[in-house]
């Protein structure tokens, strides 16, 4: 307790510090203790409760500040400026409607206008936003407020311009370097962000916000382990700075560790850290729990590009899983909205969005235009290569598609039926039916393996690769006594025989063809077998 400290100082005849001295040193905890001490001993401090509210606000204790300011507004002698202080407190507590009501009761001032400016942004009220914007002056506080709105509206370059202009005249405003670094991070200039951030970290090496941003840059530039190493010193120090950003650090560690601990850490943070909801959605998508991802994001009104993109991805995944054209249409519209926006059209995510939009519309020439423009950034990215190869194959570029499919390392993708079926088709179109057959042999009996057999049977038939077509139709016939499978097998077997007659298939293959035919109890078999055996006898082909 700090309160007895002042009792002891008074008792020993020592001077109790003045309020102005504590405030000058930003010792807000000490200031509150002093004010409470004076109230306790009956010494009156002018505007004591107002100063307690002020100090509590700057300590981040908004509930205590709210109690003090609300009590003051109920007094007949309440100063008008208390209303704007109360409004700021409401704002930081997320009580935006009450904040606006309180702000409008305050006298007109720069602080009131700045607060109304931010509230208009929160309410997405463009008319009020522009009205407050016009009232901004060319003073540091107003320009910083404008820069922050630019940042929140994803106008990062405009924010950078303002911060740099202020820094030219106020080099001592070191924290602005962190804001500039944040903007460069959002623009994907991670190396530039690091350089700007270093200026601040030289002076404030234990800053939670700066170290966290440095870790995020390392995550983007290198990997999760490098990012986690940057946070280790911070978490080990257990400083008050770390306590301030503890939840943010816990959140980011989940991201750096590839989702480890997501279900324990992220749910309580969903309404605290905006990115927590988005990262939890990503985690559910990675676990193939598309419905949970959709439930978490369906009511989110997107305001930033990454929110539009994630809603598009979730709707696309759900649409494909459920066969819902409505969800696929919504996804396509979200992707198009981002990809065609002025701020995103020339960014990598923007071009990815346009490729996804055209992919869903099955306009593969346009898909390739956008993917070709960014492929140098994704050479080893399995997801990119998966989509790129599909688009190549859909355009009939099977040789290039095969090469890209084989670059993929992810076992999850390589076991996906979409991957297997497209790769099998590429093998067949590239005259490698034996490799397509090997893909089937590695699969366990299932609906997917049956579908792959159908693809092999029909595609090989079209490409006059009759031997593997016959083998596939033979297994299909055994699994499903459908007359079409017999007709396919009969045609393929006769096709193999024709290839042998033309010298384009080994004569020894005839033995296996006869074996395939004899496995069918159809009246046509006997005649076909007799013709083949007669030819074999005449040409001395051992059976």
ABEGO torsion letter per residue (X at the ends): XAAAAAAAAAAAGBBBBBAAAAAAAGBAAAAAAAAAAAAAAGBBBBGAAAAAAAAAAAAGBAAAAAAAAAAAAABAABBAAAAAAAAAAAAAAGBAAAAAAAAAABBBBAAAAAAAAAAAAAAGBAAAAAAAAAABBBBAAAAAAAAAAAAAAGBAAAAAAAAAAAAAABAABAAAAAAAAAAAAAAGBAAAAAAAAAAAAAABAABAAAAAAAAAAAAAABBAAAAAAAAAAAAAAGBAAAAAAAAAAAAAAAAAAGGBGAAAAAAAAAAABAAAAAAAAAAAAAAGBAAAAAAAAAABBBABAAAAAAAAAAAAAAAAAAGBAAAAAAAAAAAAAAAABAAAAABAAAAAAAAAAAAAAGBAAAAAAAAAAAAAAAAABAAAAAAAAAAAAAAGBAAAAAAAAAABABAAAAABAAAAAAAAAAAAAAGBAAAAAAAAAABBBBAAAAAAAAAAAAAAAAAGBAAAAAAAAAAAAAABBBAAAAAAAAAAAAAAAAAAAAGABBAAAAAAAAAAAAABBBAAAAAAAAAAAAAAAAAGBBX
